[in-house]
Amino acid sequence: MSSKVNLSSLGKKKVAIIEDNKELREGFDFIIKSSNKYNITGLYDSYEEAILKISKNLPDVILMDIELPGKNGVEATALIKEKFSQVEIIVISVHDDNNLILEAFKAGASGYLIKDFNYAELIQAIDDVLSGGSPMSSSVARLVVDQFHVNVNSPLSHREIQVLQMISRGMTYSQIAEELSISKETSKVHIRNIYKKLQVNSKSEAIALAQKERFI
């Protein structure tokens, strides 16, 4: 007796999900399956679990959480791309931290989404990455673009540039701390370091000099 073949699954691109939050993992799975556009090859809660299994049914796309137990999403991305360079990886995170985003792309990620996307945006991101694009949430795209506008000779660190950009938008110490998930005191330390490096004594002086020299 011949086995039945699921014709609806033939020819579909394959997606794997690496996400330690069970609810989110199953939610992404449901969204992708509901689209009827892609096959799910596996759901994993860590890089360590995924790497043991994905080679048996290699996905075309991996949705990669940034905060994983064991190897984090950036480390996992680099390791998977080293072994399976053809696999496209979309990093998914609650953070739009400048340094984290840049590290993810340096590691080989093809896209970066903030976890406030809807059903259609997730499917569109997978479509885009398979078409050679680099899907990004709007806030991430802005941060990436800002990097090309920054003077490479800036004395400021990536974090200090980010803080100064927030100051230039009128954000308070408390708002900066909340946005970057740091303490209010840490945000003040960053600002003191900015003043010291730029040799200024006020926010307005720091902003004016940074804009003139294209540090932000």
Phi and psi restraints in degrees (value plus and minus 20) as a CYANA .aco file:
   2 SER   PHI     -97.9   -57.9
   2 SER   PSI     126.1   166.1
   3 SER   PHI    -100.2   -60.2
   3 SER   PSI     128.7   168.7
   4 LYS   PHI    -100.6   -60.6
   4 LYS   PSI     122.6   162.6
   5 VAL   PHI    -128.0   -88.0
   5 VAL   PSI     111.7   151.7
   6 ASN   PHI     -99.2   -59.2
   6 ASN   PSI      75.2   115.2
   7 LEU   PHI     -84.2   -44.2
   7 LEU   PSI     -48.8    -8.8
   8 SER   PHI     -86.4   -46.4
   8 SER   PSI     -41.1    -1.1
   9 SER   PHI    -113.5   -73.5
   9 SER   PSI     -31.2     8.8
  10 LEU   PHI     -88.7   -48.7
  10 LEU   PSI     116.2   156.2
  11 GLY   PHI      62.3   102.3
  11 GLY   PSI     -25.6    14.4
  12 LYS   PHI     -98.8   -58.8
  12 LYS   PSI     123.5   163.5
  13 LYS   PHI     -89.4   -49.4
  13 LYS   PSI     135.5   175.5
  14 LYS   PHI    -131.4   -91.4
  14 LYS   PSI     121.4   161.4
  15 VAL   PHI    -147.8  -107.8
  15 VAL   PSI     116.2   156.2
  16 ALA   PHI    -137.2   -97.2
  16 ALA   PSI     132.4   172.4
  17 ILE   PHI    -143.8  -103.8
  17 ILE   PSI     104.5   144.5
  18 ILE   PHI    -136.5   -96.5
  18 ILE   PSI      83.9   123.9
  19 GLU   PHI    -173.3  -133.3
  19 GLU   PSI     104.9   144.9
  20 ASP   PHI    -102.1   -62.1
  20 ASP   PSI     -34.8     5.2
  21 ASN   PHI    -104.1   -64.1
  21 ASN   PSI      92.7   132.7
  22 LYS   PHI     -79.0   -39.0
  22 LYS   PSI     -62.0   -22.0
  23 GLU   PHI     -83.9   -43.9
  23 GLU   PSI     -64.8   -24.8
  24 LEU   PHI     -87.2   -47.2
  24 LEU   PSI     -62.2   -22.2
  25 ARG   PHI     -77.6   -37.6
  25 ARG   PSI     -67.7   -27.7
  26 GLU   PHI     -91.6   -51.6
  26 GLU   PSI     -49.9    -9.9
  27 GLY   PHI     -86.5   -46.5
  27 GLY   PSI     -64.9   -24.9
  28 PHE   PHI     -81.9   -41.9
  28 PHE   PSI     -61.1   -21.1
  29 ASP   PHI     -78.8   -38.8
  29 ASP   PSI     -66.2   -26.2
  30 PHE   PHI     -83.1   -43.1
  30 PHE   PSI     -65.0   -25.0
  31 ILE   PHI     -80.4   -40.4
  31 ILE   PSI     -66.7   -26.7
  32 ILE   PHI     -87.8   -47.8
  32 ILE   PSI     -62.9   -22.9
  33 LYS   PHI     -84.6   -44.6
  33 LYS   PSI     -57.5   -17.5
  34 SER   PHI     -85.7   -45.7
  34 SER   PSI     -46.9    -6.9
  35 SER   PHI     -90.6   -50.6
  35 SER   PSI     -43.4    -3.4
  36 ASN   PHI      39.6    79.6
  36 ASN   PSI       7.4    47.4
  37 LYS   PHI    -127.8   -87.8
  37 LYS   PSI     -44.5    -4.5
  38 TYR   PHI    -155.0  -115.0
  38 TYR   PSI     135.0   175.0
  39 ASN   PHI    -117.1   -77.1
  39 ASN   PSI     117.4   157.4
  40 ILE   PHI    -110.8   -70.8
  40 ILE   PSI     103.0   143.0
  41 THR   PHI    -114.8   -74.8
  41 THR   PSI     -37.6     2.4
  42 GLY   PHI     158.2   198.2
  42 GLY   PSI     129.4   169.4
  43 LEU   PHI    -137.3   -97.3
  43 LEU   PSI     104.7   144.7
  44 TYR   PHI    -152.0  -112.0
  44 TYR   PSI     126.5   166.5
  45 ASP   PHI    -121.2   -81.2
  45 ASP   PSI     -17.0    23.0
  46 SER   PHI    -180.8  -140.8
  46 SER   PSI     140.5   180.5
  47 TYR   PHI     -82.3   -42.3
  47 TYR   PSI     -61.3   -21.3
  48 GLU   PHI     -80.4   -40.4
  48 GLU   PSI     -57.4   -17.4
  49 GLU   PHI     -92.6   -52.6
  49 GLU   PSI     -63.8   -23.8
  50 ALA   PHI     -83.8   -43.8
  50 ALA   PSI     -63.1   -23.1
  51 ILE   PHI     -85.6   -45.6
  51 ILE   PSI     -42.7    -2.7
  52 LEU   PHI     -96.6   -56.6
  52 LEU   PSI     -37.9     2.1
  53 LYS   PHI    -141.7  -101.7
  53 LYS   PSI     -47.5    -7.5
  54 ILE   PHI     -86.5   -46.5
  54 ILE   PSI     -46.6    -6.6
  55 SER   PHI     -86.0   -46.0
  55 SER   PSI     -42.2    -2.2
  56 LYS   PHI     -94.7   -54.7
  56 LYS   PSI     -44.5    -4.5
  57 ASN   PHI    -170.3  -130.3
  57 ASN   PSI      56.1    96.1
  58 LEU   PHI     -82.8   -42.8
  58 LEU   PSI     104.2   144.2
  59 PRO   PHI     -98.1   -58.1
  59 PRO   PSI     139.3   179.3
  60 ASP   PHI    -103.5   -63.5
  60 ASP   PSI     -50.9   -10.9
  61 VAL   PHI    -155.8  -115.8
  61 VAL   PSI     119.9   159.9
  62 ILE   PHI    -139.5   -99.5
  62 ILE   PSI     109.7   149.7
  63 LEU   PHI    -110.5   -70.5
  63 LEU   PSI      98.7   138.7
  64 MET   PHI    -137.6   -97.6
  64 MET   PSI      94.0   134.0
  65 ASP   PHI     -86.8   -46.8
  65 ASP   PSI     126.6   166.6
  66 ILE   PHI    -103.3   -63.3
  66 ILE   PSI     -52.5   -12.5
  67 GLU   PHI    -125.2   -85.2
  67 GLU   PSI      73.1   113.1
  68 LEU   PHI    -136.1   -96.1
  68 LEU   PSI     133.2   173.2
  69 PRO   PHI     -89.4   -49.4
  69 PRO   PSI     130.1   170.1
  70 GLY   PHI      53.9    93.9
  70 GLY   PSI    -151.8  -111.8
  71 LYS   PHI     -84.7   -44.7
  71 LYS   PSI     111.5   151.5
  72 ASN   PHI     -98.4   -58.4
  72 ASN   PSI     156.9   196.9
  73 GLY   PHI     -82.1   -42.1
  73 GLY   PSI     -55.5   -15.5
  74 VAL   PHI     -87.2   -47.2
  74 VAL   PSI     -67.2   -27.2
  75 GLU   PHI     -82.9   -42.9
  75 GLU   PSI     -62.6   -22.6
  76 ALA   PHI     -83.8   -43.8
  76 ALA   PSI     -59.9   -19.9
  77 THR   PHI     -80.4   -40.4
  77 THR   PSI     -67.4   -27.4
  78 ALA   PHI     -81.1   -41.1
  78 ALA   PSI     -62.6   -22.6
  79 LEU   PHI     -88.5   -48.5
  79 LEU   PSI     -61.1   -21.1
  80 ILE   PHI     -89.0   -49.0
  80 ILE   PSI     -62.2   -22.2
  81 LYS   PHI     -85.2   -45.2
  81 LYS   PSI     -52.0   -12.0
  82 GLU   PHI     -85.7   -45.7
  82 GLU   PSI     -56.1   -16.1
  83 LYS   PHI    -111.2   -71.2
  83 LYS   PSI     -56.3   -16.3
  84 PHE   PHI    -150.8  -110.8
  84 PHE   PSI      58.1    98.1
  85 SER   PHI     -84.1   -44.1
  85 SER   PSI     -42.8    -2.8
  86 GLN   PHI     -98.6   -58.6
  86 GLN   PSI     -34.0     6.0
  87 VAL   PHI     -97.0   -57.0
  87 VAL   PSI     110.3   150.3
  88 GLU   PHI    -108.3   -68.3
  88 GLU   PSI     116.2   156.2
  89 ILE   PHI    -142.0  -102.0
  89 ILE   PSI     105.8   145.8
  90 ILE   PHI    -127.7   -87.7
  90 ILE   PSI      95.5   135.5
  91 VAL   PHI    -100.5   -60.5
  91 VAL   PSI     117.5   157.5
  92 ILE   PHI    -142.8  -102.8
  92 ILE   PSI     108.1   148.1
  93 SER   PHI    -170.0  -130.0
  93 SER   PSI     137.8   177.8
  94 VAL   PHI    -106.9   -66.9
  94 VAL   PSI     -28.5    11.5
  95 HIS   PHI    -124.3   -84.3
  95 HIS   PSI     117.4   157.4
  96 ASP   PHI    -132.5   -92.5
  96 ASP   PSI      19.8    59.8
  97 ASP   PHI     -87.1   -47.1
  97 ASP   PSI     108.5   148.5
  98 ASN   PHI     -74.0   -34.0
  98 ASN   PSI     -71.3   -31.3
  99 ASN   PHI     -82.3   -42.3
  99 ASN   PSI     -62.2   -22.2
 100 LEU   PHI     -83.4   -43.4
 100 LEU   PSI     -62.4   -22.4
 101 ILE   PHI     -82.7   -42.7
 101 ILE   PSI     -67.4   -27.4
 102 LEU   PHI     -83.2   -43.2
 102 LEU   PSI     -60.1   -20.1
 103 GLU   PHI     -84.2   -44.2
 103 GLU   PSI     -58.3   -18.3
 104 ALA   PHI     -83.4   -43.4
 104 ALA   PSI     -64.2   -24.2
 105 PHE   PHI     -88.9   -48.9
 105 PHE   PSI     -57.7   -17.7
 106 LYS   PHI     -82.3   -42.3
 106 LYS   PSI     -53.5   -13.5
 107 ALA   PHI     -93.1   -53.1
 107 ALA   PSI     -35.4     4.6
 108 GLY   PHI      99.9   139.9
 108 GLY   PSI     -15.1    24.9
 109 ALA   PHI     -84.0   -44.0
 109 ALA   PSI     125.0   165.0
 110 SER   PHI    -119.5   -79.5
 110 SER   PSI     -34.8     5.2
 111 GLY   PHI    -175.0  -135.0
 111 GLY   PSI     145.7   185.7
 112 TYR   PHI    -170.5  -130.5
 112 TYR   PSI      96.3   136.3
 113 LEU   PHI    -136.0   -96.0
 113 LEU   PSI     118.4   158.4
 114 ILE   PHI    -105.3   -65.3
 114 ILE   PSI     120.5   160.5
 115 LYS   PHI     -93.8   -53.8
 115 LYS   PSI      31.9    71.9
 116 ASP   PHI    -151.1  -111.1
 116 ASP   PSI      -0.8    39.2
 117 PHE   PHI     -99.7   -59.7
 117 PHE   PSI     142.1   182.1
 118 ASN   PHI    -124.9   -84.9
 118 ASN   PSI     159.3   199.3
 119 TYR   PHI     -69.3   -29.3
 119 TYR   PSI     -74.1   -34.1
 120 ALA   PHI     -84.2   -44.2
 120 ALA   PSI     -56.9   -16.9
 121 GLU   PHI     -87.5   -47.5
 121 GLU   PSI     -55.4   -15.4
 122 LEU   PHI     -86.3   -46.3
 122 LEU   PSI     -66.5   -26.5
 123 ILE   PHI     -84.7   -44.7
 123 ILE   PSI     -60.5   -20.5
 124 GLN   PHI     -83.1   -43.1
 124 GLN   PSI     -57.4   -17.4
 125 ALA   PHI     -83.1   -43.1
 125 ALA   PSI     -61.6   -21.6
 126 ILE   PHI     -86.1   -46.1
 126 ILE   PSI     -63.4   -23.4
 127 ASP   PHI     -76.0   -36.0
 127 ASP   PSI     -67.4   -27.4
 128 ASP   PHI     -83.4   -43.4
 128 ASP   PSI     -65.7   -25.7
 129 VAL   PHI     -87.0   -47.0
 129 VAL   PSI     -51.4   -11.4
 130 LEU   PHI     -95.9   -55.9
 130 LEU   PSI     -35.0     5.0
 131 SER   PHI    -118.2   -78.2
 131 SER   PSI     -11.3    28.7
 132 GLY   PHI      74.0   114.0
 132 GLY   PSI     -13.0    27.0
 133 GLY   PHI    -109.3   -69.3
 133 GLY   PSI     157.2   197.2
 134 SER   PHI    -147.1  -107.1
 134 SER   PSI      64.8   104.8
 135 PRO   PHI     -85.3   -45.3
 135 PRO   PSI     114.1   154.1
 136 MET   PHI    -164.3  -124.3
 136 MET   PSI     123.7   163.7
 137 SER   PHI     -83.1   -43.1
 137 SER   PSI     134.2   174.2
 138 SER   PHI     -78.6   -38.6
 138 SER   PSI     -59.7   -19.7
 139 SER   PHI     -86.7   -46.7
 139 SER   PSI     -54.1   -14.1
 140 VAL   PHI     -89.7   -49.7
 140 VAL   PSI     -64.2   -24.2
 141 ALA   PHI     -78.8   -38.8
 141 ALA   PSI     -59.8   -19.8
 142 ARG   PHI     -84.2   -44.2
 142 ARG   PSI     -62.3   -22.3
 143 LEU   PHI     -83.9   -43.9
 143 LEU   PSI     -60.0   -20.0
 144 VAL   PHI     -85.0   -45.0
 144 VAL   PSI     -64.6   -24.6
 145 VAL   PHI     -82.0   -42.0
 145 VAL   PSI     -61.0   -21.0
 146 ASP   PHI     -77.9   -37.9
 146 ASP   PSI     -51.6   -11.6
 147 GLN   PHI     -83.6   -43.6
 147 GLN   PSI     -51.4   -11.4
 148 PHE   PHI     -98.5   -58.5
 148 PHE   PSI     -35.8     4.2
 149 HIS   PHI    -112.1   -72.1
 149 HIS   PSI     -31.3     8.7
 150 VAL   PHI    -104.1   -64.1
 150 VAL   PSI     116.6   156.6
 151 ASN   PHI     -83.3   -43.3
 151 ASN   PSI     102.8   142.8
 152 VAL   PHI     -86.5   -46.5
 152 VAL   PSI     -36.3     3.7
 153 ASN   PHI    -112.9   -72.9
 153 ASN   PSI      -6.0    34.0
 154 SER   PHI     -80.4   -40.4
 154 SER   PSI     116.2   156.2
 155 PRO   PHI     -97.7   -57.7
 155 PRO   PSI     -27.6    12.4
 156 LEU   PHI    -107.7   -67.7
 156 LEU   PSI     127.4   167.4
 157 SER   PHI     -96.2   -56.2
 157 SER   PSI     148.1   188.1
 158 HIS   PHI     -76.9   -36.9
 158 HIS   PSI     -63.1   -23.1
 159 ARG   PHI     -84.9   -44.9
 159 ARG   PSI     -61.4   -21.4
 160 GLU   PHI     -86.4   -46.4
 160 GLU   PSI     -57.5   -17.5
 161 ILE   PHI     -82.2   -42.2
 161 ILE   PSI     -63.3   -23.3
 162 GLN   PHI     -81.6   -41.6
 162 GLN   PSI     -64.8   -24.8
 163 VAL   PHI     -82.2   -42.2
 163 VAL   PSI     -64.1   -24.1
 164 LEU   PHI     -86.3   -46.3
 164 LEU   PSI     -56.1   -16.1
 165 GLN   PHI     -81.9   -41.9
 165 GLN   PSI     -59.3   -19.3
 166 MET   PHI     -87.8   -47.8
 166 MET   PSI     -59.8   -19.8
 167 ILE   PHI     -80.6   -40.6
 167 ILE   PSI     -61.7   -21.7
 168 SER   PHI     -85.7   -45.7
 168 SER   PSI     -41.3    -1.3
 169 ARG   PHI    -110.2   -70.2
 169 ARG   PSI     -14.8    25.2
 170 GLY   PHI      66.4   106.4
 170 GLY   PSI      -6.5    33.5
 171 MET   PHI     -95.8   -55.8
 171 MET   PSI     126.3   166.3
 172 THR   PHI    -106.5   -66.5
 172 THR   PSI     150.4   190.4
 173 TYR   PHI     -74.4   -34.4
 173 TYR   PSI     -65.4   -25.4
 174 SER   PHI     -84.9   -44.9
 174 SER   PSI     -61.3   -21.3
 175 GLN   PHI     -86.7   -46.7
 175 GLN   PSI     -59.9   -19.9
 176 ILE   PHI     -83.1   -43.1
 176 ILE   PSI     -64.9   -24.9
 177 ALA   PHI     -80.2   -40.2
 177 ALA   PSI     -63.6   -23.6
 178 GLU   PHI     -86.7   -46.7
 178 GLU   PSI     -62.8   -22.8
 179 GLU   PHI     -83.0   -43.0
 179 GLU   PSI     -58.3   -18.3
 180 LEU   PHI    -116.9   -76.9
 180 LEU   PSI     -18.7    21.3
 181 SER   PHI      38.3    78.3
 181 SER   PSI      24.7    64.7
 182 ILE   PHI    -146.8  -106.8
 182 ILE   PSI     151.5   191.5
 183 SER   PHI     -98.6   -58.6
 183 SER   PSI     139.9   179.9
 184 LYS   PHI     -81.5   -41.5
 184 LYS   PSI     -58.2   -18.2
 185 GLU   PHI     -84.2   -44.2
 185 GLU   PSI     -59.0   -19.0
 186 THR   PHI     -83.9   -43.9
 186 THR   PSI     -59.0   -19.0
 187 SER   PHI     -83.4   -43.4
 187 SER   PSI     -56.2   -16.2
 188 LYS   PHI     -87.7   -47.7
 188 LYS   PSI     -57.1   -17.1
 189 VAL   PHI     -82.1   -42.1
 189 VAL   PSI     -64.1   -24.1
 190 HIS   PHI     -78.7   -38.7
 190 HIS   PSI     -62.7   -22.7
 191 ILE   PHI     -87.6   -47.6
 191 ILE   PSI     -60.3   -20.3
 192 ARG   PHI     -81.2   -41.2
 192 ARG   PSI     -60.1   -20.1
 193 ASN   PHI     -85.6   -45.6
 193 ASN   PSI     -56.7   -16.7
 194 ILE   PHI     -83.0   -43.0
 194 ILE   PSI     -67.4   -27.4
 195 TYR   PHI     -77.3   -37.3
 195 TYR   PSI     -64.5   -24.5
 196 LYS   PHI     -84.1   -44.1
 196 LYS   PSI     -66.3   -26.3
 197 LYS   PHI     -87.3   -47.3
 197 LYS   PSI     -56.1   -16.1
 198 LEU   PHI    -109.8   -69.8
 198 LEU   PSI     -27.4    12.6
 199 GLN   PHI      38.2    78.2
 199 GLN   PSI      30.5    70.5
 200 VAL   PHI    -147.0  -107.0
 200 VAL   PSI     152.3   192.3
 201 ASN   PHI    -145.5  -105.5
 201 ASN   PSI     -16.0    24.0
 202 SER   PHI    -171.4  -131.4
 202 SER   PSI     144.0   184.0
 203 LYS   PHI     -82.1   -42.1
 203 LYS   PSI     -64.4   -24.4
 204 SER   PHI     -82.4   -42.4
 204 SER   PSI     -59.2   -19.2
 205 GLU   PHI     -86.2   -46.2
 205 GLU   PSI     -61.6   -21.6
 206 ALA   PHI     -83.2   -43.2
 206 ALA   PSI     -64.6   -24.6
 207 ILE   PHI     -85.3   -45.3
 207 ILE   PSI     -65.9   -25.9
 208 ALA   PHI     -81.0   -41.0
 208 ALA   PSI     -65.7   -25.7
 209 LEU   PHI     -87.3   -47.3
 209 LEU   PSI     -63.0   -23.0
 210 ALA   PHI     -84.1   -44.1
 210 ALA   PSI     -58.2   -18.2
 211 GLN   PHI     -90.9   -50.9
 211 GLN   PSI     -59.2   -19.2
 212 LYS   PHI     -82.8   -42.8
 212 LYS   PSI     -62.3   -22.3
 213 GLU   PHI    -110.0   -70.0
 213 GLU   PSI     -17.6    22.4
 214 ARG   PHI      40.3    80.3
 214 ARG   PSI      20.2    60.2
 215 PHE   PHI    -101.1   -61.1
 215 PHE   PSI     -42.4    -2.4
